[in-house]
Amino acid sequence: MVERLTAEGNDEHLVKAGQNTTGWVEVIAGSMFSGKSEELIRRLRRAKIARLKVQVFKPEIDVRFSRDHIVSHSEMRHESSAVRNAREILELLDPSTEVVGIDEAQFFDNDLVDVVNELAGRGVRVIVAGLDQDYTGRPFEPMPQLLAVAEYITKTHAICVRCGQPANYSQRIVEVEGQVVVGAGDAYEARCRRCFVPHADAPTRHED
Ligand SMILES: [Zn+2]
């Protein structure tokens, strides 16, 4: 309900876009498999129906499904540009762009916070999607800072594969080094708070 109200509220602003309105920042945050990219693509499509000029960016590190598209787990797609860092978004920005979408925000450096503020200050509607916690359950920078500066926040939930409750955590189920594993959807599953095992160095196994 909150999400619907927020989305509708944002869409009302769309009508006034292009008339020197201020910009703002929307953040879509959640665990893996929670539909973040799907929600981002849904909003981008609605912006295009409203004939707004849209540009979409994703980190170059994330080219697992496509180089020039963002792709949701449900196979929704939207064309995008891969950038090496947050600053490159400003360099590639077309002056006529009214809506900027950014996917996989957790793979960007903290400069992304300044960049989205800069864009919103120029009157751009910025929609950012990202993983808000890493596989140990710790906040995943720069998402916490983006959540702080955002005007609108949507938290998406997956379904816990163990018990069917809403899931807020990404459980790593194989042994891999490092905080970031790209292109390894099979290495994670959605878990609720009760089923999540928050031990960074103790990967869990499937129970048969
Ligand atoms: Zn559970």
Boltz pocket constraint, residues with backbone or C-beta under 6 A from the ligand:
constraints:
  - pocket:
      binder: B
      contacts: [[A, 160], [A, 161], [A, 162], [A, 163], [A, 164], [A, 165], [A, 191], [A, 192], [A, 193], [A, 194], [A, 195], [A, 196]]
      max_distance: 6.0
